[in-house]
Amino acid sequence: MIGITHEGAANSIKRLLMTAMLIFVMAGCGPKMVPEQILKDSIAAHRNTQNFTITMKVDQLLQTEDMSMKQKIEMRGEIDAKPLRYFFDLHAKNLAGNIDASIYGTSDTLYYLDRKSEDGWMQVDDPELNKKMDSSLMDYQDPAHYLQMILDDRNHLRAKETEQGIRVSLEHPEEATKRKMAQILVDSLGEEEPFIVKDNDLKRMDITVDFGTKLIRSMSMEQIVTIRMKEGNTDTRVQQTIRAEYGNYNRSSIQLPEELRDALEATEPAAS
C-alpha cells in the first residue's frame, strides 16, 4: 500500500477546494437574463393568445382633507380577446357598503347583475360606459399591455429567476413611466368626472413570466397618485396595491349562467 504524506494530503485537499471553487464560479456564470429581451419574448408570445383567466385583488386607501376610506376589490373572470368578450365576478368593500356583482360584456353590449337585488341581469344602455369598460380592460386586464409600457424604461429593469418563473422588476421608474401608470387610474374613473394628475409615484412593479411559454403568470404593482378634478381644488390621494394572476391561456371558455342566456335571448332582435 502506498502511503500518503501530510504534504500530499494537504495538496490533495487544496486541489479539491480549488476544483469546488471553480465549479461554483462557473455555475454562477450562466447565461445572463436580459430584462428587455424577456419582455420582448413575452410580448411576442401574447400575440397568439385568444383567451385566458384572471384573478385580481386591489387594496386602496383614498384620502382627502376631511375623509379617509379603505377599499378592497376582488375580481375573477375570463376574457376572450378576439372578438372581445368577458365575464367577471366582482366583489368590493368600503365604508359605503359592499358590492357583489357579475359583469358580462362584448365590444357593444354590457350586462350587469347585482346579487343583492332581485332585478336579475340588466342590460346597461350606456355607450360611453361600455366604451370605458373596453378601455379599462385594455389597461388592466390585457397582460401584454404592461410589458410594452415598461419596456421603454429599460434602464430601471431587473430580472431574477424564481420558483414561479422569471420575475422582471421595475424599480425607481422614470417620470414618463409614472405618468403612464397614473393615467390608467385616472382613465378608469370615467369621462364624466374629468380628473388631472397632480402627483404620482409608482413605487414598484413586478411581472413574472413563465419559463416555457413566456406568458405572464402574475403582476403586482404599488402606486400612490394624487388627483384633482379639473373644476375645483379638492385633492384625492389614492394609495393602491394591485395583484393579478393569469392562467389557462387558450384553454379558457366563458360559461354563461342560464339567467344571462335568457336575458340575451330576450334582447336579440326578432327574425324578420
N, C-alpha and C positions, 0 to 999 in steps of 0.2 A: 504494500500500500504506500502510495506516495504521500508524504506529509505536506501540510500547508503551513508555511511560516507565518508569523504575525504580520510581517511586511506584505506577504502575498494576500493574506486575508484582508488587510487594510485596503490594498489596491483593488481587490475584487469588490469590496463594499463601495469604494469610490466609483468604480465603473458602473455598478448598479444604480447608484444615486444619479450619476450623470445621465444614464440612459432614461431613468424615470423623469428627470427634469426635461430632457429633450422631448419625450413623448408628451409631457404636459404642455410644453410651449407649442409644439406642433398642433396639438388639439385645439389650442386657443387661436390658431391662425387659419381657421376655416374661412370659407367664402364670406366676405363682408356683406351685411344686409344693407342695401341702399334704399332708404325710405321712398325716394321718388319713384324708383323702378317698381317697388312693391305696389305703390298706389296706381301706377300706370297699368300694371298687370291686372290689378283688381278691377279697374275701370273697364278694361277690355273684356274681362270675364262677365261683368254685369250687363254688357250689351246683349248677351244671349239669354238673359233671364226673362221668363214670361210671367212668373207668379212666385209668391213667397208669403210666409207668415211673419208677423211682427208682434212683439210684446214690448210695450213701452211704459216706463214709470217716470213721472215728473214730480219733483218736490219744489214748491215755490214759496217764497216769502215776499209778500207785497207790502210796501211801506210808503206812507205819505206823512205829512206833518202831523196829522191827527188820527192816523189809522195804521194798524199793523195786522196782517192777516196771513196765515199759513194756508196753503192749498196743496192737496195731493191729487194727482191724476194718474189713473191706470187705464191702459188700453191694450186690447188683444184683438187681433184680426188677421185678415188675409187680403192681399192685393193681387189683382190681375192687371198686368201692365198694358197689354195690347190686345184688345182695346181696354181702356181704363174701367175697372170695376173694383169695388172694395166693400168689405163688410167688417164692422168693428163693434165690439162690446166696450162701452165707455163707463168708467166709474170715477167720480170726482167728489172731493170732500173739502169744504171750507166753512167759515163762520155762517155763511148764508144758508147752508144746508148741504144735502147730498144729491148727486146726480147718478142715476142708474139707468143707462140708456143703451140703445143699439143704433147704428147708422149703416144704411146701405146706399151706395151711390154709383153712378156712372158719369160719363162726361156731360150728360144733360139731364140727369134725374137724381133726385135726392129724397130718401125716405128716412123717417125718424121714429123711434119707439121710446116713449117714456114709460119705464116699467112701474113707476109709481102712479101712473094714470090709467084709466080704463078706456082710453081713446083708441088703443091699438096702434098699428102702423099708420103714420100720416105722411102724405106727400108734401114736401116743402116746396111751395111755389115761389121761389125767390132766386132768380137767375144770378144775382150778384153773390148771394151766399153760396150757391153751387160753384160759381167760379172761384170763390175764395177757398172752398174746400179743396178744389183741384190744385190750387196754388200751394195750400198747406201740405197736401200730400207730396208734392214735388219737393218742398223744403224739408219736411220732417220724416217722411216715410220712404223716400227713394234713397236707398243706401248709397248709391254711387254719387249722389248729389254732393255729399260732404267730401268725398275724395277729390273731386275736381276743385272744390272750393279751397281746400288746404294745400293742394299740390303747388299752388303759386307761392306758398310760404315755405319753400323747401329748406331754407336756411335754419328753420326752427323745428325741423322734424327729426325724430329719433325712432329707431326700430329695435325691437327686442323679441327674442323667442320666449313664448310661454307655453304652458301645457295646452292652452286652448288654441294657439296659433301664433301668428306674428303680430305683435302689437306695435302699431305706429302711433307715436305720441306727438302732439303739437304742444310745445311749451313756449311761453313768452312770445306769442304771435305778434306779427306786425299789426299796425293800426288798421291797415286796409282789411286784413282778415277779421279783426274785431268788428269793424263796421259791417261787413257782410253778415256775420253771425247775429249781430244786433238787429239788423234789418229784417231777418227772418222772423224774429219775435214780434217786431212792430207790424209786419205784414199780416201775421196771424191774428192780430187784434181786430182787423176788419177795416174796410174803407170808410164806413160810416163814422168812425172815430179817428180822424187823422192825427197821428202822433208823430213826433220827431224824437230822434235820439239825442239826448243831452250828454250822457256819459256812458261808456261801455267798457267792460273788462272781461274778456274771455280768459278765464283762469287756465283752463286745460281742456284738451280733447284727446281721447284715446279711441282708436279704432283697431279691432282685432280681426285679422284676415285669416281664413282657413289655409292650412299648409298646402293642401292638394288642389282644391277648386279655385282658390284665390278670391272667393266670395267673402263678403263681410259677415262675421258671426255676431259681433256686438259693437256698440258705440256708446261712449259716455262723454258727458260734457258738463263743465261747471262754468257758470256765466253770471255776471252782475251787470244789469243795464238800468239806467235811469232815463225815463221817457217823460215827455211833456206834450200835452195837447197843443196843437198849433194855435187854437183860440183859447187863451188862458195862461196861467202861470203856475199851475199845480204840477209838481213833480211826483212821479211814482217810481220808486226803486224796486226792481224785480231781481231777486236773487234766486237762481234756479239750478237744479241738477237734473240732467236728463240721462236716463239709462235705457238703451234699446237692445233687443236681441232679435236676430233674423234667422230664418231657417226654412226648410222644406222648399228650397229653390226648385222651380219647375216640377214640383210634386204636390203643390197646394191646389185645393179645389174648394171654391166657395159653395157651401151648402146652405141654401136659404130655408128658413123656417116656413112651415106651411102657411101661417098667418100672413107672412110677407108675400108669398107666392100668390095668395088670394088677392091681396091688395094690388099687386102688379097686374094681375089679370083684369081686375075691375077697372083699371085706368087705361088699359090698352084700347086704342081706337077700334070701333066696331068695323068688321069687314063689310065692304060695300057689295 
